[in-house]
Amino acid sequence: MTPGGGPSPTEKVERVAGELALRVGRYDAERDRRAPFAYTYYRLTGSLAAALRTGTPPFADPDWVAELSVSPASAYFSAMDAIDAWPGALPRRGQEVAPGDLPEAVPPPWRDVYAASSVRHSLRLLIPLRRQWPAPGTPVD
């Protein structure tokens, strides 16, 4: 907590990492092609939370750094929620999705990424995903 009673920069970023951990676990369990990106985003955010927690490296403006994490994460979560609410997101093995198929609530860059992940031979980063995810707020190693 900050002296004003709000969450500290570290707590803000840890909340983002916690939400990402939940999504990675869900995407992995569902074999959703969004899992590799979400996992990479989770690791990056967890590393940022650890840096804020330890002060290594020291940030001149930790609040700005936290906002740099929170604001894009909010947009990412909104886009993924819109995809989850879209009836076309139901598992359709072997079917490709075009960017224009996605709802308007999903910003164009995320439409392109989601559509590319639906292509059978798309290039994507393959990461060995863990089956157990740390609880929100748990430091990421």
Short mmCIF file of the C-alpha atoms (twelve columns), coordinates in Angstrom:
data_MODEL
# 
_entry.id   MODEL 
# 
loop_
_atom_site.group_PDB 
_atom_site.id 
_atom_site.type_symbol 
_atom_site.label_atom_id 
_atom_site.label_alt_id 
_atom_site.label_comp_id 
_atom_site.label_asym_id 
_atom_site.label_seq_id 
_atom_site.Cartn_x 
_atom_site.Cartn_y 
_atom_site.Cartn_z 
_atom_site.pdbx_PDB_model_num 
ATOM 1   C CA . MET A 1   0.000   0.000   0.000   1 
ATOM 2   C CA . THR A 2   1.060   3.542   -0.646  1 
ATOM 3   C CA . PRO A 3   0.865   6.216   2.067   1 
ATOM 4   C CA . GLY A 4   -2.419  7.387   0.461   1 
ATOM 5   C CA . GLY A 5   -3.922  3.916   0.933   1 
ATOM 6   C CA . GLY A 6   -3.876  2.805   -2.704  1 
ATOM 7   C CA . PRO A 7   -1.962  -0.164  -4.037  1 
ATOM 8   C CA . SER A 8   1.768   0.240   -4.447  1 
ATOM 9   C CA . PRO A 9   3.347   0.042   -7.914  1 
ATOM 10  C CA . THR A 10  4.513   -3.491  -7.069  1 
ATOM 11  C CA . GLU A 11  1.015   -4.543  -6.025  1 
ATOM 12  C CA . LYS A 12  -0.470  -3.128  -9.229  1 
ATOM 13  C CA . VAL A 13  1.933   -5.119  -11.402 1 
ATOM 14  C CA . GLU A 14  1.495   -8.251  -9.255  1 
ATOM 15  C CA . ARG A 15  -2.273  -8.015  -9.856  1 
ATOM 16  C CA . VAL A 16  -1.641  -7.961  -13.605 1 
ATOM 17  C CA . ALA A 17  0.688   -10.971 -13.274 1 
ATOM 18  C CA . GLY A 18  -1.943  -12.784 -11.216 1 
ATOM 19  C CA . GLU A 19  -4.629  -12.232 -13.844 1 
ATOM 20  C CA . LEU A 20  -2.227  -13.349 -16.562 1 
ATOM 21  C CA . ALA A 21  -1.411  -16.518 -14.575 1 
ATOM 22  C CA . LEU A 22  -5.122  -17.352 -14.399 1 
ATOM 23  C CA . ARG A 23  -5.538  -16.834 -18.136 1 
ATOM 24  C CA . VAL A 24  -2.447  -18.865 -18.994 1 
ATOM 25  C CA . GLY A 25  -3.742  -21.739 -16.872 1 
ATOM 26  C CA . ARG A 26  -7.145  -21.571 -18.565 1 
ATOM 27  C CA . TYR A 27  -5.724  -21.241 -22.076 1 
ATOM 28  C CA . ASP A 28  -3.337  -24.124 -21.457 1 
ATOM 29  C CA . ALA A 29  -6.108  -26.362 -20.097 1 
ATOM 30  C CA . GLU A 30  -8.290  -25.536 -23.115 1 
ATOM 31  C CA . ARG A 31  -5.369  -25.926 -25.538 1 
ATOM 32  C CA . ASP A 32  -6.143  -22.397 -26.666 1 
ATOM 33  C CA . ARG A 33  -3.584  -21.021 -29.089 1 
ATOM 34  C CA . ARG A 34  -3.379  -17.825 -27.046 1 
ATOM 35  C CA . ALA A 35  -1.460  -19.670 -24.307 1 
ATOM 36  C CA . PRO A 36  2.099   -19.096 -25.611 1 
ATOM 37  C CA . PHE A 37  1.687   -15.336 -25.863 1 
ATOM 38  C CA . ALA A 38  -0.105  -15.126 -22.505 1 
ATOM 39  C CA . TYR A 39  2.698   -17.174 -20.924 1 
ATOM 40  C CA . THR A 40  5.373   -14.873 -22.337 1 
ATOM 41  C CA . TYR A 41  3.408   -11.824 -21.180 1 
ATOM 42  C CA . TYR A 42  3.038   -13.405 -17.719 1 
ATOM 43  C CA . ARG A 43  6.794   -14.034 -17.424 1 
ATOM 44  C CA . LEU A 44  7.635   -10.502 -18.515 1 
ATOM 45  C CA . THR A 45  5.128   -8.993  -16.080 1 
ATOM 46  C CA . GLY A 46  6.312   -11.223 -13.243 1 
ATOM 47  C CA . SER A 47  9.885   -10.089 -13.861 1 
ATOM 48  C CA . LEU A 48  8.772   -6.470  -13.770 1 
ATOM 49  C CA . ALA A 49  6.938   -7.061  -10.469 1 
ATOM 50  C CA . ALA A 50  10.071  -8.665  -9.009  1 
ATOM 51  C CA . ALA A 51  12.192  -5.709  -10.139 1 
ATOM 52  C CA . LEU A 52  9.778   -3.262  -8.517  1 
ATOM 53  C CA . ARG A 53  9.680   -5.355  -5.326  1 
ATOM 54  C CA . THR A 54  13.469  -5.569  -4.977  1 
ATOM 55  C CA . GLY A 55  14.366  -2.188  -6.434  1 
ATOM 56  C CA . THR A 56  16.769  -3.848  -8.850  1 
ATOM 57  C CA . PRO A 57  17.128  -2.061  -11.139 1 
ATOM 58  C CA . PRO A 58  16.047  1.088   -9.309  1 
ATOM 59  C CA . PHE A 59  13.279  2.903   -11.181 1 
ATOM 60  C CA . ALA A 60  13.195  6.702   -10.993 1 
ATOM 61  C CA . ASP A 61  9.376   6.654   -11.215 1 
ATOM 62  C CA . PRO A 62  7.896   3.312   -10.077 1 
ATOM 63  C CA . ASP A 63  4.328   4.639   -10.486 1 
ATOM 64  C CA . TRP A 64  4.973   5.372   -14.167 1 
ATOM 65  C CA . VAL A 65  6.502   1.906   -14.617 1 
ATOM 66  C CA . ALA A 66  3.452   0.295   -13.005 1 
ATOM 67  C CA . GLU A 67  1.110   2.283   -15.247 1 
ATOM 68  C CA . LEU A 68  3.168   1.154   -18.234 1 
ATOM 69  C CA . SER A 69  2.201   -2.394  -17.208 1 
ATOM 70  C CA . VAL A 70  -1.395  -1.832  -16.084 1 
ATOM 71  C CA . SER A 71  -2.704  0.235   -19.004 1 
ATOM 72  C CA . PRO A 72  -1.716  -2.119  -21.873 1 
ATOM 73  C CA . ALA A 73  -2.745  -5.127  -19.773 1 
ATOM 74  C CA . SER A 74  -6.210  -3.640  -19.371 1 
ATOM 75  C CA . ALA A 75  -6.503  -3.313  -23.151 1 
ATOM 76  C CA . TYR A 76  -5.218  -6.877  -23.617 1 
ATOM 77  C CA . PHE A 77  -7.698  -8.287  -21.064 1 
ATOM 78  C CA . SER A 78  -10.576 -6.410  -22.732 1 
ATOM 79  C CA . ALA A 79  -9.609  -7.776  -26.143 1 
ATOM 80  C CA . MET A 80  -9.313  -11.345 -24.837 1 
ATOM 81  C CA . ASP A 81  -12.656 -11.030 -23.013 1 
ATOM 82  C CA . ALA A 82  -14.278 -9.864  -26.261 1 
ATOM 83  C CA . ILE A 83  -12.831 -12.894 -28.054 1 
ATOM 84  C CA . ASP A 84  -14.080 -15.179 -25.260 1 
ATOM 85  C CA . ALA A 85  -17.587 -13.688 -25.568 1 
ATOM 86  C CA . TRP A 86  -17.577 -14.068 -29.370 1 
ATOM 87  C CA . PRO A 87  -19.593 -17.123 -30.490 1 
ATOM 88  C CA . GLY A 88  -16.999 -17.842 -33.177 1 
ATOM 89  C CA . ALA A 89  -14.364 -18.488 -30.510 1 
ATOM 90  C CA . LEU A 90  -15.856 -21.876 -29.760 1 
ATOM 91  C CA . PRO A 91  -13.391 -24.663 -30.568 1 
ATOM 92  C CA . ARG A 92  -13.394 -25.240 -34.303 1 
ATOM 93  C CA . ARG A 93  -10.459 -27.486 -35.066 1 
ATOM 94  C CA . GLY A 94  -8.954  -26.931 -38.466 1 
ATOM 95  C CA . GLN A 95  -10.954 -23.793 -39.225 1 
ATOM 96  C CA . GLU A 96  -9.178  -20.565 -39.906 1 
ATOM 97  C CA . VAL A 97  -10.428 -17.235 -38.607 1 
ATOM 98  C CA . ALA A 98  -9.988  -14.056 -40.632 1 
ATOM 99  C CA . PRO A 99  -9.365  -10.759 -38.822 1 
ATOM 100 C CA . GLY A 100 -12.683 -9.444  -40.165 1 
ATOM 101 C CA . ASP A 101 -14.536 -12.371 -38.558 1 
ATOM 102 C CA . LEU A 102 -13.812 -11.051 -35.066 1 
ATOM 103 C CA . PRO A 103 -16.076 -8.569  -33.277 1 
ATOM 104 C CA . GLU A 104 -15.425 -4.824  -33.499 1 
ATOM 105 C CA . ALA A 105 -14.655 -4.813  -29.747 1 
ATOM 106 C CA . VAL A 106 -11.358 -6.541  -30.550 1 
ATOM 107 C CA . PRO A 107 -8.784  -3.961  -31.711 1 
ATOM 108 C CA . PRO A 108 -7.271  -4.623  -35.165 1 
ATOM 109 C CA . PRO A 109 -3.817  -5.720  -33.913 1 
ATOM 110 C CA . TRP A 110 -5.375  -8.404  -31.705 1 
ATOM 111 C CA . ARG A 111 -7.656  -9.512  -34.560 1 
ATOM 112 C CA . ASP A 112 -4.568  -10.044 -36.698 1 
ATOM 113 C CA . VAL A 113 -2.774  -11.982 -33.950 1 
ATOM 114 C CA . TYR A 114 -5.791  -14.184 -33.153 1 
ATOM 115 C CA . ALA A 115 -6.434  -14.860 -36.851 1 
ATOM 116 C CA . ALA A 116 -2.777  -15.745 -37.429 1 
ATOM 117 C CA . SER A 117 -2.896  -18.213 -34.544 1 
ATOM 118 C CA . SER A 118 -5.826  -20.009 -36.180 1 
ATOM 119 C CA . VAL A 119 -3.829  -20.814 -39.319 1 
ATOM 120 C CA . ARG A 120 -2.557  -24.359 -39.189 1 
ATOM 121 C CA . HIS A 121 0.964   -23.493 -40.270 1 
ATOM 122 C CA . SER A 122 1.306   -20.158 -38.537 1 
ATOM 123 C CA . LEU A 123 4.632   -19.415 -36.928 1 
ATOM 124 C CA . ARG A 124 4.337   -19.164 -33.184 1 
ATOM 125 C CA . LEU A 125 6.598   -19.366 -30.209 1 
ATOM 126 C CA . LEU A 126 6.368   -22.777 -28.598 1 
ATOM 127 C CA . ILE A 127 6.980   -22.721 -24.868 1 
ATOM 128 C CA . PRO A 128 6.741   -25.711 -22.556 1 
ATOM 129 C CA . LEU A 129 3.813   -24.680 -20.391 1 
ATOM 130 C CA . ARG A 130 3.576   -25.650 -16.750 1 
ATOM 131 C CA . ARG A 131 0.424   -27.327 -15.512 1 
ATOM 132 C CA . GLN A 132 0.504   -25.585 -12.120 1 
ATOM 133 C CA . TRP A 133 0.546   -21.801 -11.996 1 
ATOM 134 C CA . PRO A 134 1.633   -19.818 -8.952  1 
ATOM 135 C CA . ALA A 135 -1.033  -18.029 -6.977  1 
ATOM 136 C CA . PRO A 136 -1.477  -14.336 -7.765  1 
ATOM 137 C CA . GLY A 137 1.184   -12.297 -5.991  1 
ATOM 138 C CA . THR A 138 3.638   -15.183 -5.829  1 
ATOM 139 C CA . PRO A 139 7.069   -14.123 -7.137  1 
ATOM 140 C CA . VAL A 140 7.920   -15.468 -10.579 1 
ATOM 141 C CA . ASP A 141 11.344  -17.088 -10.814 1 
# 
